[in-house]
Amino acid sequence: MYNKAARIIKNSKRVIAFTGAGISVESGIPPFRGKNGLWNKYDPKSFDINYFHNNPRESWEIIRDIFYDLFGSVHPNAAHYALAQLEAHSMLSAVITQNVDHLHQDAGSQVVHEFHGSLKHLVCLACHEKYAISAIDLNILPPLCENCSGILKPDVIFFGEAIPEPARTHSFNETTRADCFLLIGTTGTVMPANMIPVQAKQNGATIIEINPHHSEYTRTITDIFIKENATAAMKALMDEIDK
């Protein structure tokens, strides 16, 4: 199984990694959905854009709790580093990620399409000025824009918002160019991101899936299913690739 997957990756002209929450779980970031998901502890309405507009302080208190207190101390794991290594050796062209944690870039990946945005920046809802999160004091909520005093929000997609450009276009463009998609830790339930691997398959890409459990893709589009956690699977896969 690992041998076959490694051979496909090495023989492919354009490999794309498509990652979900499962790749970051082993870095200490809980998933949003499922048994231990964040939605079991926090009300998802806090991440609805209309609720945010009407209740910015209340939303920000939860945002700070989850994204900046909980996520703030996490680091990339072996799976993130393995993808960066594949890119460095010209065996991976890009990462499309549904995650907003920036761990792919922290691990060294250079070409990352952040389909749902990034926590590393805040954007003003009034004038659209962007700020690095490191420059903002989150002890004062909601944080305000220095230019116009508008309310800042994380530059990530809330419920009710559109997928950002150019990440959306770049991501779907890869479905027509790649001949191999490596799916890691994604359930395939979140629209419209879940259509990216489907379109890649329809355009002839080989689908290699790494997941500890079956996903929406496993019995529909997956060609090779590696039933394992991301770090263990990527270590074993890299060992095969290095032979």
Legacy VTK file of the C-alpha trace (Angstrom):
# vtk DataFile Version 3.0
C-alpha trace
ASCII
DATASET POLYDATA
POINTS 243 float
0.000 0.000 0.000
2.679 2.536 1.011
4.914 1.234 -1.751
2.195 1.729 -4.358
1.330 5.207 -3.069
4.995 6.212 -3.073
5.449 4.965 -6.612
2.428 6.949 -7.822
3.690 10.126 -6.158
7.176 9.738 -7.621
5.808 9.070 -11.110
3.221 11.866 -11.116
3.847 15.152 -12.869
1.825 17.343 -10.506
0.932 16.224 -6.984
-1.360 18.354 -4.814
-1.990 17.830 -1.103
-5.495 18.553 0.153
-5.652 18.780 3.942
-8.334 19.062 6.597
-8.613 19.219 10.361
-7.198 15.712 10.799
-3.671 16.775 9.919
-3.616 19.336 12.739
-5.266 17.215 15.435
-1.889 15.727 16.316
-0.564 19.246 16.874
-3.166 19.697 19.604
-5.894 21.431 17.594
-9.283 19.773 18.094
-11.586 19.364 15.075
-14.729 21.432 14.819
-16.994 18.465 14.236
-17.256 14.991 15.716
-17.093 13.499 19.173
-14.570 15.948 20.643
-15.313 18.769 18.230
-15.330 22.419 19.189
-18.975 22.767 18.163
-19.855 20.526 21.103
-18.426 23.152 23.444
-19.088 26.414 21.600
-22.173 27.638 19.770
-21.424 27.831 16.022
-23.570 30.979 15.789
-20.600 32.902 17.201
-18.973 32.324 13.821
-21.902 33.514 11.755
-21.050 36.791 10.043
-24.406 38.392 10.884
-24.068 37.458 14.543
-20.535 38.857 14.511
-21.747 42.183 13.103
-24.429 42.434 15.783
-22.409 41.039 18.711
-18.736 41.684 17.986
-17.533 41.624 21.579
-19.311 38.371 22.427
-18.012 36.729 19.247
-14.502 37.996 19.862
-14.398 36.565 23.372
-15.001 33.083 21.943
-12.704 33.701 18.973
-9.890 34.697 21.311
-10.577 31.700 23.537
-10.437 29.189 20.674
-8.177 30.598 18.012
-5.632 32.646 19.878
-5.447 31.150 23.377
-6.013 27.506 22.415
-4.356 27.541 18.974
-1.661 30.056 19.867
0.848 27.588 21.292
0.591 24.815 18.689
3.372 23.759 16.338
3.577 21.791 13.077
3.815 18.023 13.341
5.621 15.397 11.282
2.908 15.346 8.619
3.226 19.099 8.009
6.999 18.788 7.784
6.754 15.824 5.413
4.647 17.839 2.964
7.138 20.705 3.135
9.930 18.215 2.419
8.078 16.818 -0.593
7.693 20.337 -1.960
11.368 21.103 -1.355
12.256 18.021 -3.418
9.908 19.106 -6.237
7.549 16.182 -5.611
4.623 18.302 -4.408
3.404 21.373 -6.268
1.057 22.914 -3.692
-1.045 22.413 -0.588
-4.733 23.235 -0.555
-5.816 23.431 3.068
-9.165 23.883 4.748
-7.329 24.753 7.957
-6.768 28.313 9.166
-3.892 27.556 11.561
-0.959 28.474 9.248
0.907 25.292 10.293
1.800 24.349 6.732
3.690 27.615 6.284
5.238 27.290 9.734
6.587 23.888 8.647
8.157 25.395 5.543
5.591 24.891 2.776
5.838 27.717 0.258
2.784 27.265 -1.969
-0.297 27.038 0.250
-3.819 27.909 -0.840
-5.743 28.710 2.347
-9.277 27.920 1.224
-10.906 29.208 4.413
-8.461 32.022 5.177
-5.835 32.459 7.885
-5.763 33.379 11.553
-2.455 35.182 11.062
-4.228 38.293 9.833
-7.195 40.442 10.813
-9.227 42.504 8.367
-11.233 45.673 8.954
-14.909 45.235 8.110
-15.155 48.919 7.141
-12.071 49.831 5.102
-10.658 46.302 4.531
-7.206 47.168 5.884
-5.301 44.057 6.967
-3.215 43.641 10.107
-0.841 40.961 11.308
-2.290 39.386 14.441
1.047 39.993 16.186
0.411 43.740 15.955
-2.995 43.633 17.678
-3.722 43.723 21.406
-6.481 41.191 22.066
-6.879 42.344 25.646
-9.145 45.035 24.195
-12.225 43.594 22.490
-13.357 44.028 19.862
-10.086 45.203 18.300
-10.480 48.293 16.134
-8.862 49.522 12.947
-6.220 52.219 13.388
-7.282 53.891 10.156
-11.055 54.153 10.523
-11.963 52.627 13.914
-13.878 49.864 12.164
-14.167 46.453 13.798
-11.468 43.911 12.981
-12.249 40.230 12.435
-9.972 37.270 11.761
-9.294 36.934 8.042
-11.066 33.581 7.972
-14.396 32.548 6.506
-17.377 32.852 8.824
-20.707 31.208 8.110
-22.442 33.364 5.509
-19.253 34.567 3.803
-17.827 33.676 0.410
-14.621 31.706 -0.118
-11.731 34.178 -0.506
-9.952 34.896 -3.733
-7.504 34.031 -5.132
-7.480 30.873 -2.947
-10.763 29.632 -4.402
-9.688 30.037 -8.024
-6.211 28.595 -7.445
-7.669 25.591 -5.623
-10.201 24.685 -8.274
-7.663 25.325 -11.042
-5.548 22.554 -9.559
-8.342 20.074 -10.238
-7.654 20.448 -13.967
-3.859 20.342 -13.706
-2.949 17.726 -11.095
-2.572 14.051 -11.853
-2.400 13.042 -8.176
-4.272 14.367 -5.141
-3.065 13.397 -1.664
-5.966 13.777 0.793
-4.970 14.019 4.458
-7.331 14.277 7.404
-10.424 15.563 5.651
-13.933 14.178 6.090
-15.276 15.493 2.797
-18.365 17.052 4.381
-17.662 20.799 4.137
-18.970 22.576 1.054
-17.682 23.789 -1.328
-14.190 22.582 -0.393
-15.306 18.960 -0.577
-15.874 19.317 -4.313
-12.191 19.947 -5.032
-11.038 16.299 -4.805
-14.187 15.184 -6.637
-13.427 17.447 -9.570
-9.800 16.332 -9.553
-10.942 12.709 -9.795
-13.318 13.573 -12.619
-10.382 15.131 -14.456
-8.283 11.990 -14.133
-6.261 12.490 -10.954
-5.313 9.515 -8.804
-6.640 9.962 -5.264
-4.519 8.803 -2.319
-6.330 9.206 0.997
-4.832 9.183 4.495
-7.416 9.037 7.279
-7.893 7.068 10.504
-11.558 6.598 9.548
-13.516 6.332 6.332
-14.552 9.657 4.836
-17.084 10.705 2.224
-14.330 10.067 -0.330
-13.191 6.590 0.700
-15.752 4.512 -1.148
-16.496 7.007 -3.912
-13.317 8.515 -5.407
-10.345 7.187 -3.410
-7.914 4.924 -5.295
-5.594 4.134 -2.382
-6.848 4.342 1.196
-4.293 4.422 4.011
-6.175 3.955 7.264
-3.807 5.709 9.654
-3.200 8.971 11.473
-1.483 11.673 9.456
1.902 11.630 11.201
2.374 7.856 11.189
1.194 7.559 7.587
3.368 10.359 6.278
6.444 8.993 8.058
5.877 5.578 6.489
5.147 7.106 3.096
8.303 9.227 3.207
10.347 6.143 4.070
9.031 4.459 0.924
9.625 7.532 -1.206
13.227 7.795 0.039
14.075 4.213 -0.944
LINES 1 244
243 0 1 2 3 4 5 6 7 8 9 10 11 12 13 14 15 16 17 18 19 20 21 22 23 24 25 26 27 28 29 30 31 32 33 34 35 36 37 38 39 40 41 42 43 44 45 46 47 48 49 50 51 52 53 54 55 56 57 58 59 60 61 62 63 64 65 66 67 68 69 70 71 72 73 74 75 76 77 78 79 80 81 82 83 84 85 86 87 88 89 90 91 92 93 94 95 96 97 98 99 100 101 102 103 104 105 106 107 108 109 110 111 112 113 114 115 116 117 118 119 120 121 122 123 124 125 126 127 128 129 130 131 132 133 134 135 136 137 138 139 140 141 142 143 144 145 146 147 148 149 150 151 152 153 154 155 156 157 158 159 160 161 162 163 164 165 166 167 168 169 170 171 172 173 174 175 176 177 178 179 180 181 182 183 184 185 186 187 188 189 190 191 192 193 194 195 196 197 198 199 200 201 202 203 204 205 206 207 208 209 210 211 212 213 214 215 216 217 218 219 220 221 222 223 224 225 226 227 228 229 230 231 232 233 234 235 236 237 238 239 240 241 242
